[in-house]
Structure formats: C-alpha cells, structure tokens
Amino acid sequence: MKQKFIIIACALVSFAAIARVIEPFHGWDRLKTESPNIAIVECGSPVPPNPNEQTEGAPKSDSNAQIIFTLKGTNETTSVRLQTDYELSAGRKYLVFGQIDKGVFLAYEKFRIIKIGRIFSIESITGKTLDEQVQVILERRLPDLNQELEQNIEEKQRLERKGIK
C-alpha cells in the first residue's frame, strides 16, 4: 500500500512539474504590465507535431511567425514560433501579449492573442504610447468581431430551423 502511494505521489509531482498554469483575464492594464513582450506578428505555417510523440499540455497552435512591429520588449527577434491555445490562421496578423524565450513566443491564454482588424496600418500606431497603441488596435478589431458575431447568429438561426424531415 505504501509503495502504491509513493508511485501515485511521484506521478502527481511529475505531472504538476510539466503542467502549464493558465491565468484568468485580469484586465488590459495588468496584461500589459505582466507581458515582457507585446508585438504584432504575422502568422506563418504551422509547425508540424512530431508524429511519434504526444505532448501532454501541448498548445492548440504552434506556428512559425514574423514579428512585424514591437510594442514592448526587444526588437532583436524577428522570426519566432508562436505557441498559444488560440486557433491561429496562416497569413493573419495578431497582437500578441506574452514572453519570447529562446525564439518561442509563448502566449497560451486565448486572451493574449487578438486578431488584427482587416482595416489596420502600422502608421496608425507609430509614435503613440503603449496604451494608445493597444487602444487603437482593439478599436479596429471591434467592427470585424461584430460582423463575425452577426454571421454566427444568422448561421445558428438557420441551423435551428426545423425544415428538414
């Protein structure tokens, strides 16, 4: 019995050592303060997973990405792997709040990734403070998001109709 307990305890400690801590959203000010790196990135191709290994706690998306504008942090890195639980699309630009570690931009929580609105230019944030830059990006995202919500509501209503017998 004692050996079983020791084995189970070791397994739990091992699992806890590799588990990621997912934080709740505490607001934009805290997110900006606690993110060592904030950048606009263009997502590239997904990094193919190793077919011979399963990684417990792996992120939902793991993609190559190019940093196209740095809001906070170092300008030294331009190519990164972006790992997040947000579903990424190749060719799409995102505002990312996270940490770059050895060429990997870690931004696991979904709220750390914001799609850049379709109508956006870098010039609209150049020369502004970090707070102003983030505000402009968030405001430019809202029209796209409202359109997506409207389309999703229409699709939901269509699917809920009971016309098929």
C-alpha positions as CSV (number, residue, x, y, z in Angstrom):
1,M,0.0,0.0,0.0
2,K,2.8,2.4,0.9
3,Q,4.6,1.7,-2.4
4,K,1.4,2.5,-4.4
5,F,1.0,5.8,-2.5
6,I,4.7,6.7,-3.3
7,I,4.2,5.9,-7.0
8,I,1.0,7.9,-7.2
9,A,2.6,10.8,-5.4
10,C,5.6,10.8,-7.8
11,A,3.3,10.7,-10.8
12,L,1.3,13.7,-9.5
13,V,4.5,15.6,-8.8
14,S,5.8,14.8,-12.3
15,F,2.5,15.9,-13.9
16,A,2.5,19.2,-11.8
17,A,6.0,19.9,-12.9
18,I,5.1,19.9,-16.6
19,A,1.6,21.4,-16.4
20,R,1.1,24.9,-17.6
21,V,-0.6,27.5,-15.4
22,I,-3.4,29.2,-17.2
23,E,-4.3,32.5,-15.7
24,P,-7.7,34.2,-15.8
25,F,-8.0,37.6,-17.5
26,H,-7.4,40.4,-15.0
27,G,-7.7,43.4,-17.3
28,W,-5.7,45.1,-20.0
29,D,-3.5,47.1,-17.7
30,R,-2.3,44.1,-15.8
31,L,-1.8,42.1,-19.1
32,K,0.4,44.9,-20.5
33,T,2.4,45.2,-17.3
34,E,2.9,41.4,-16.9
35,S,3.8,40.7,-20.6
36,P,7.5,41.2,-21.2
37,N,6.8,41.2,-25.0
38,I,4.0,42.7,-26.9
39,A,4.1,42.6,-30.7
40,I,2.2,42.4,-33.9
41,V,3.0,39.2,-35.6
42,E,2.1,37.7,-38.9
43,C,1.4,34.0,-38.6
44,G,3.1,31.6,-40.9
45,S,2.8,27.9,-41.4
46,P,2.0,25.6,-38.5
47,V,5.0,23.7,-37.0
48,P,4.2,20.0,-37.7
49,P,4.0,18.0,-34.5
50,N,6.3,15.0,-34.1
51,P,4.1,12.1,-35.1
52,N,5.9,9.7,-32.8
53,E,5.3,11.6,-29.6
54,Q,2.3,13.0,-27.8
55,T,2.9,16.0,-25.6
56,E,0.7,16.4,-22.6
57,G,-0.4,20.0,-22.2
58,A,0.8,21.0,-25.7
59,P,-0.6,24.3,-27.1
60,K,-3.5,24.2,-29.5
61,S,-1.5,26.2,-32.1
62,D,2.2,26.1,-32.8
63,S,3.2,28.2,-35.8
64,N,6.1,30.0,-37.4
65,A,5.6,33.7,-37.2
66,Q,7.2,37.0,-38.1
67,I,7.3,39.9,-35.8
68,I,6.3,43.0,-37.9
69,F,6.0,45.6,-35.1
70,T,7.2,45.6,-31.5
71,L,5.1,47.5,-29.0
72,K,7.0,46.3,-25.9
73,G,10.2,44.3,-25.5
74,T,13.2,43.7,-27.6
75,N,13.5,44.4,-31.4
76,E,16.2,41.9,-31.8
77,T,13.9,38.9,-32.7
78,T,12.0,38.9,-36.0
79,S,11.3,35.2,-36.6
80,V,9.6,33.2,-33.8
81,R,7.5,30.1,-33.1
82,L,4.2,31.3,-31.7
83,Q,2.6,28.9,-29.2
84,T,-0.9,29.5,-27.9
85,D,-4.3,27.9,-27.2
86,Y,-5.8,30.4,-29.6
87,E,-6.6,29.0,-33.1
88,L,-4.2,30.7,-35.5
89,S,-4.5,31.2,-39.3
90,A,-1.6,31.4,-41.6
91,G,-1.2,34.9,-43.2
92,R,-3.3,36.6,-40.5
93,K,-1.8,39.3,-38.2
94,Y,-2.2,39.2,-34.4
95,L,-1.5,41.4,-31.5
96,V,0.3,39.1,-29.0
97,F,0.9,39.6,-25.3
98,G,3.5,37.1,-24.0
99,Q,7.1,36.2,-23.5
100,I,9.7,35.3,-26.0
101,D,12.0,32.6,-24.7
102,K,14.7,31.1,-27.0
103,G,12.9,32.0,-30.2
104,V,9.4,30.9,-29.0
105,F,6.7,33.5,-28.3
106,L,4.6,31.9,-25.5
107,A,1.1,33.3,-25.2
108,Y,-1.0,30.4,-24.0
109,E,-4.2,32.0,-22.7
110,K,-6.6,32.9,-25.5
111,F,-7.0,36.5,-24.3
112,R,-3.3,37.0,-25.0
113,I,-3.9,36.9,-28.8
114,I,-6.1,39.5,-30.6
115,K,-6.7,39.3,-34.3
116,I,-5.7,42.5,-36.1
117,G,-8.7,44.1,-37.8
118,R,-8.8,44.0,-41.6
119,I,-8.6,47.8,-41.8
120,F,-5.3,48.5,-40.0
121,S,-2.0,50.1,-40.8
122,I,1.2,50.3,-38.7
123,E,1.3,54.0,-39.3
124,S,-1.9,54.3,-37.2
125,I,0.1,53.4,-34.0
126,T,3.6,54.7,-34.8
127,G,4.7,57.3,-32.3
128,K,1.9,56.6,-29.8
129,T,2.3,55.4,-26.2
130,L,1.8,51.7,-25.5
131,D,-1.7,52.4,-24.0
132,E,-2.7,54.3,-27.1
133,Q,-1.3,51.7,-29.5
134,V,-3.3,48.9,-27.7
135,Q,-6.4,51.0,-27.7
136,V,-6.2,51.7,-31.4
137,I,-5.7,48.0,-32.2
138,L,-8.6,46.9,-30.0
139,E,-10.9,49.6,-31.5
140,R,-10.0,48.5,-35.1
141,R,-10.8,44.8,-34.2
142,L,-14.4,45.5,-33.0
143,P,-16.1,46.1,-36.4
144,D,-14.7,42.7,-37.7
145,L,-15.7,41.0,-34.5
146,N,-19.3,42.5,-34.6
147,Q,-19.6,41.2,-38.2
148,E,-18.4,37.7,-37.2
149,L,-20.9,37.7,-34.4
150,E,-23.7,38.7,-36.7
151,Q,-22.8,36.0,-39.2
152,N,-22.6,33.4,-36.4
153,I,-26.1,34.4,-35.1
154,E,-27.5,34.1,-38.6
155,E,-25.9,30.6,-39.1
156,K,-27.2,29.5,-35.6
157,Q,-30.8,30.6,-36.5
158,R,-30.5,28.8,-39.9
159,L,-29.4,25.6,-38.2
160,E,-32.1,25.8,-35.6
161,R,-34.9,25.9,-38.2
162,K,-36.8,22.7,-38.3
163,G,-37.3,22.4,-42.0
164,I,-35.7,19.0,-42.7
165,K,-38.0,16.0,-42.1
